Amino acid sequence: MSRFSDGSAGDANYAVIGEGYAKIRQPDPRIAAAILDALGDARTVLNVGAGAGSYEPTDREVTAVEPSASMRAQRPPHLTRAIDGTSDHLPFADNAFDAAMASVTVHQWPELEKGLGEMRRVTSGPVAILTIDPAPPVHWWLMDYAPEFFEVEGRRMPRLERIADALGGDTDIRTVPVPVDSTDGFAQAFFGRPERLLEPEVRRATSAWSFIGGEAVTRFENRLREDLASGAWDHAHGNLRTTPSFDVGMRLVVSR
Ligand SMILES: C[S@@+](CC[C@H](N)C(=O)[O-])C[C@H]1O[C@@H](n2cnc3c(N)ncnc32)[C@H](O)[C@@H]1O
């Protein structure tokens, strides 16, 4: 597996886009609740592609694996130090953990089946994968303003059935609605707060933007800025500002 200068082992280089990630991508308690529920009463939990530690339970014994030094450095002091490792080879014995989790990372792995097979091998209980459906359930405004974003994500995000098949066992796919005030600022979480997507710092915290050409990003910014200034965005989509939660395709694939 090839790695970037800071150890990043997926398709995105966190040496470049990792700066400020933890500030924008604070775990959201309502999304966290779905993951905690899937982990059940596990005492030991493995988190793969752990990043800055989002969604890691604080009342269990957690082992975190994260290849990027830039991301490991953003872990808050109350969380365990992350091990430098990658999904394709988890340095643990079979069934070493009661449960395992991976949040919004599998789309970056070079060998999906190998990584998920490793997670299944080292876990005796539930394995929970938080991801985004490459085929979003509804058409919404960002798809018109930034079609390139969805083209990129459509190629990167694995089909949910592929994840379930790779994990095997008794699997189910759970819908995770995204709250309008989500503290986890991935791009789709701003469905009701469009202004935030005009901030370069916010865009940098969702890796898909790093695969989109500058011209397309400028086109997106200009159109959104104009439509917000003229009121056209609010006229067409303003109801989303007060919609409590929205299904942007976030899913939790759980294997037991
Ligand atoms: C979008 S971030 C998610 C981080 C964290 N799980 C979260 O929910 O905020 C994706 C993470 O996956 C990690 N990653 C990418 N490829 C990986 C691989 N092959 N093995 C393990 N982690 C990987 C990246 O370094 C990055 O920290």
The ligand as a Tripos MOL2 file, in Angstrom:
@<TRIPOS>MOLECULE
LIG
   27    29     1     0     0
SMALL
NO_CHARGES

@<TRIPOS>ATOM
      1 C1        -12.8820   11.4340    6.7220 C.3       1 LIG1
      2 S1        -11.6450   10.8980    7.8200 S.3       1 LIG1
      3 C2        -12.6270   10.1690    9.1210 C.3       1 LIG1
      4 C3        -11.9350   10.1790   10.4320 C.3       1 LIG1
      5 C4        -12.8180    9.7560   11.6080 C.3       1 LIG1
      6 N1        -13.1380    8.3550   11.5220 N.3       1 LIG1
      7 C5        -14.0530   10.5870   11.6580 C.2       1 LIG1
      8 O1        -15.1710   10.0610   11.6820 O.co2     1 LIG1
      9 O2        -13.9300   11.8170   11.7380 O.co2     1 LIG1
     10 C6        -10.9980    9.4540    7.0170 C.3       1 LIG1
     11 C7         -9.8690    8.8210    7.7860 C.3       1 LIG1
     12 O3         -9.5650    7.5580    7.2150 O.3       1 LIG1
     13 C8         -8.1800    7.3700    7.2710 C.3       1 LIG1
     14 N2         -7.7790    6.3510    6.2750 N.ar      1 LIG1
     15 C9         -7.6850    6.4940    4.9340 C.ar      1 LIG1
     16 N3         -7.2410    5.3610    4.3670 N.ar      1 LIG1
     17 C10        -7.0530    4.4670    5.3710 C.ar      1 LIG1
     18 C11        -6.6170    3.1170    5.4160 C.ar      1 LIG1
     19 N4         -6.2700    2.4460    4.3080 N.pl3     1 LIG1
     20 N5         -6.5370    2.5090    6.6170 N.ar      1 LIG1
     21 C12        -6.9060    3.1600    7.7400 C.ar      1 LIG1
     22 N6         -7.3300    4.4490    7.7610 N.ar      1 LIG1
     23 C13        -7.4040    5.0920    6.5920 C.ar      1 LIG1
     24 C14        -7.6270    8.7630    6.9540 C.3       1 LIG1
     25 O4         -6.2710    8.8860    7.3100 O.3       1 LIG1
     26 C15        -8.5770    9.6430    7.7290 C.3       1 LIG1
     27 O5         -8.1360    9.8830    9.0350 O.3       1 LIG1
@<TRIPOS>BOND
     1     1     2 1
     2     2     3 1
     3     2    10 1
     4     3     4 1
     5     4     5 1
     6     5     6 1
     7     5     7 1
     8     7     8 2
     9     7     9 1
    10    10    11 1
    11    11    12 1
    12    11    26 1
    13    12    13 1
    14    13    14 1
    15    13    24 1
    16    14    15 ar
    17    14    23 ar
    18    15    16 ar
    19    16    17 ar
    20    17    18 ar
    21    17    23 ar
    22    18    19 1
    23    18    20 ar
    24    20    21 ar
    25    21    22 ar
    26    22    23 ar
    27    24    25 1
    28    24    26 1
    29    26    27 1
@<TRIPOS>SUBSTRUCTURE
     1 LIG1         1 GROUP 0 **** ****
